[in-house]
Amino acid sequence: MTSEEGVVLTVVSGEPEAEIVCGLLRSAGIECGYRDTEAIDSSLEDFTAAGPREILVRDSDLEGARDLLKQSEKA
């Protein structure tokens, strides 16, 4: 999924958390991806994997993805 295809579902603290969230979404059949946020504002941003990530899903999957994340937070 490219960033042009998706809408922001949520923002997570970093790449490891983004991988976990996307794994959960993909296990439910929801296509997703993630990207750096605008919050990384450093001359080193192109060289570091640190920082927040935006989780992206298709607009048509947004509500289902939100529901899935809510359910996982309760567990």
C-alpha positions as CSV (number, residue, x, y, z in Angstrom):
1,M,0.0,0.0,0.0
2,T,1.3,3.4,-0.9
3,S,0.8,6.5,1.2
4,E,-1.4,8.0,-1.6
5,E,-3.8,5.0,-1.2
6,G,-4.3,5.2,2.5
7,V,-5.8,7.3,5.3
8,V,-4.2,7.6,8.7
9,L,-5.7,5.2,11.2
10,T,-3.4,6.0,14.1
11,V,0.1,7.1,15.1
12,V,2.4,4.8,17.0
13,S,5.7,5.4,18.8
14,G,8.0,3.6,16.3
15,E,8.6,1.0,13.7
16,P,8.4,-2.1,16.0
17,E,4.9,-1.0,17.2
18,A,3.9,-0.2,13.6
19,E,4.9,-3.8,12.6
20,I,2.8,-5.2,15.4
21,V,-0.3,-3.1,14.6
22,C,0.0,-3.9,10.9
23,G,0.3,-7.6,11.7
24,L,-2.9,-7.4,13.7
25,L,-4.7,-5.6,10.8
26,R,-3.4,-8.0,8.2
27,S,-4.5,-11.0,10.2
28,A,-8.0,-9.6,10.0
29,G,-7.7,-9.1,6.2
30,I,-7.1,-5.4,6.3
31,E,-4.4,-4.1,4.0
32,C,-2.1,-1.5,5.7
33,G,1.2,0.2,5.7
34,Y,3.1,2.8,7.7
35,R,5.2,5.8,7.1
36,D,7.3,8.4,9.0
37,T,5.3,11.3,10.5
38,E,6.0,14.9,10.0
39,A,7.0,15.0,13.7
40,I,10.5,13.9,12.7
41,D,12.2,17.2,12.0
42,S,15.9,16.6,12.0
43,S,18.8,16.7,9.7
44,L,19.3,13.0,10.5
45,E,15.8,11.9,9.7
46,D,16.8,10.2,6.5
47,F,19.4,8.1,8.4
48,T,17.4,7.0,11.4
49,A,14.6,4.5,11.9
50,A,13.5,6.1,15.1
51,G,10.4,8.2,15.6
52,P,6.6,8.0,15.3
53,R,4.9,6.2,12.4
54,E,1.5,6.8,10.9
55,I,-0.5,3.6,10.3
56,L,-2.4,3.8,6.9
57,V,-5.4,1.8,5.8
58,R,-7.8,2.1,2.8
59,D,-10.6,4.6,3.5
60,S,-13.1,1.8,3.0
61,D,-11.4,-0.2,5.8
62,L,-11.1,2.7,8.3
63,E,-14.1,1.9,10.5
64,G,-13.3,-1.8,10.7
65,A,-9.7,-1.1,11.5
66,R,-10.7,1.3,14.3
67,D,-13.0,-1.3,15.8
68,L,-10.3,-4.0,15.6
69,L,-7.8,-1.7,17.5
70,K,-10.4,-0.9,20.1
71,Q,-11.1,-4.6,20.7
72,S,-7.4,-5.4,21.0
73,E,-6.9,-2.6,23.6
74,K,-9.6,-4.3,25.8
75,A,-7.9,-7.7,25.6
